Amino acid sequence: MSPNNPAVEALGVAVAARVPVLLWGAPGTGKTSAIRAMAQIMGLPCETVIASIREPSDFAGLPIVVGDEVRFAPPAWARRLAEAGHGLLFLDELSTAPPAVQAALLRVVLERAVGDLMLPDAVAVVAAANPPELAADGWDLSAPLANRLCHLAWETDPRSVADGLAGGWAAPVVPLLPDGWQAEEILSRGLVAAFLRVRPALACAPPSDAASAGRGWPSPRTWEMAARLMAAAGASGTSEEARSALVRGAVGDGAGLEFLAWLIEMDLPDPEQVLADPASFRLPERGDRAYAALAAIAAAVAADPTPERWTAGWQVLGLAADAAPDVAAVAARVLAKCRPEGAALPAEIHRFAPLLRAAGLLQA
Amino acid sequence: MSDSGLEGLAAARLWAATKFPYLATGVFGAQVIAERGSGAVSVDESWRMHADPELTAAWTPAQLGSVLVHHVCHLLRTHGERARATGVGPDEARTWVRAADAEINDDLVPAGLDLPGRPVLPRDLRAADGLLAEQYFEASRASARKGKGGWGAENTDRSGEAEGDEAAGGWVDCGSGADGMPRPGQGPGGLPGWQADLLRHQVALDVAAQGKLPGTVPAGLLRWAQQVLSPKVNWRILLKAELRRAVAEVAGAVDYSYRRPSRRSAVAGQVVLPALRRPVPEVAVVCDTSGSMTADLLALVLAEVEGLLRTLGLARQVRILACDTAVGPAQRVSSARQVQLIGGGGTDMRAGIAAAAALRPRPAVTVVLTDGYTPWPAEQPKGMRVVVGLIGPRAREAPPWARAVRVEAD
């Protein structure tokens, strides 16, 4: 509810990118009101459909006989959205919809088809649900339906409840995506593709138990969704936290975390490039990343210790020794153990001796 | 790195990263801030350590390094979050932190952690090694209740005063990262939650990779890494989800019937539309009553099954069978407490499932609660879904045609 709630920010990006999104949260925590307020601010017509009290034919179309054929007539809410040309279709109480209704919703959610009527592309689909543990008569979402949505956890922070009660609820802001943002999608698809080449097992991993089937899980469709969401998040300047929530929401927590960790690793300098040109090395700011970068360089030297590579490795450590002496010293211990024949002792090695001695790792 | 001038920090971290290479990512990932006059080394949930240089000046690099590792373990094991989930109040925070300390120290101290002062170990809480903080907490709460009361009642001030014979070094307040209580002055900044998740994941990968070489990583830490990498979901959630799905698939096998006119008939003119009909499934529960079963756990599972069926509106349809080599008569019960477990000795679940299938009306969903030491039917009984609850830590596998959930005491 507060603008710094990552779920709110993520919701805005998903709506802007027209990716179907589902908010999971306890009853009474303002999911419905946030979505309605968002539609109002954007000036979009919002059609609320409570899935649990509908029949399958409300989504698959009502059969009527016209002459010799049967047509599947869409209900009025679908017609209104189609006539408006844009808008928000809000499917509330998704997890209390019985399985037959969930099956009928499959086409609505992904293809925006209601009976014989196609909703315009500019219609965004947003859903809300209570976790089955919390809703008395809840069903787990079926795996195919879960796979068509980006799942966001709607958590309420007591402070924002207090603020909202006193000063009114803040509505999520839907970011305006600059024209041509889809161009970025090519880049993020490339990233996803590169990741899946490293971890092919994650390309499609349907959940094995019924409890996790109702949440996001990796499949070609959700990876595509994740790529789209990442592009939209990048184009709208969304916070990294919201971007992480979107990726994890699309492909599930496990696969999402691995992908995000891989992205961070991609940001690290390539050890071979650094060894070819040690002067170009820039130490990453954060300690754990500095450690990852230097450990990778030391491991690359240890794997193929030629005198030139060994000397280049020491040059890199010399560059890092001022900002992060301890991190560099850990890598220095690796290098010291793999000194190739005929390599001269580099000057940098002496810089680490006092520190190693202080840590009790070097006999005086 | 934006660390402030804490003397000996680099040597301490170097010691920690060398002694515990599998925790190096975590040790370097935490930001250390010198905080003069705080009198403690504490950690907040955004991976920031606040250390009083006057306190740490007296420590050797190994001691400071050990405190860093100890605090990183608080963060890795999400003690703050778990304290909130356990419902630890401000007056119990002290007890919780000791329990959390014991969870960390029980296998890191044998592995060479060199904490200043005497570290809290499980035996201080009169508990066995290798348990979780929640279990240590429960144990020390129980002993505080009947014992002298002592430290459990103290408040969490940050002075870190000595506690007589209970003292575990001069840095007793581990901070909000250990007990989940917000501290004044630990404002925004640090690592946001999702990056902390990533860091935790990376350390778990390091630990698991190192753990492939036997004898290099303490077993408790390895168990933690496995739990992070492939989290074990609570059996209650799994059992309920499987059962809900079995009932939904049976009940969801909706059929069209002309017995009742459709709600939509009014718009269809001359056409007669069918209505949806939803059968209410019958449910049977077959309980293994052989001597190898754990009665407490069985009662717990039965209560969960019963509770779920009640929310699904199916409580009246349930019949419970007790099964060992023969099958007792079906009991229709209104509460799990009424179930009588008769029998003992060996089990033959073939008889139990056959008896469930022979009930009239025939159950569409059968829940089997067993420890798995039984022969099973070769294939799924026709027209019946079987959900198996495998009870106890040594339960064997269920047949591939059944949906199985492992139930272990927690």
Interface residues (C-beta under 8 A of the other chain):
Chain A: P6 E55 P56 S57 L62 P63 I64 V65 P98 P99 A100 P132 E133 A136 D137 W139 D140 D209 A210 A211 S212 A213 G214 E240 E241 S244 A245 R248 L257 E258 L260 A261 I264 E285 R286 G287 D288 A290 Y291 A292 A295 A323 A324 P325 D326 V327 A329 V330 R333 L355 L356 A358 A359 G360 L361
Chain B: M1 S2 D3 G8 L9 A10 A11 A12 R13 L14 W15 A17 T18 A24 T25 G26 F28 G29 A30 Q31 T60 P61 A62 G65 P192 G193 W194 Q195 D197 L198 L199 H201 Q202 V233 I237 L238 K240 A241 E242 R244 R245 A248 E249 G252 V254 R263 R264 V267 A268 G269 Q270 V271 L273 L276 R278 T311 L312 G313 R403 V405
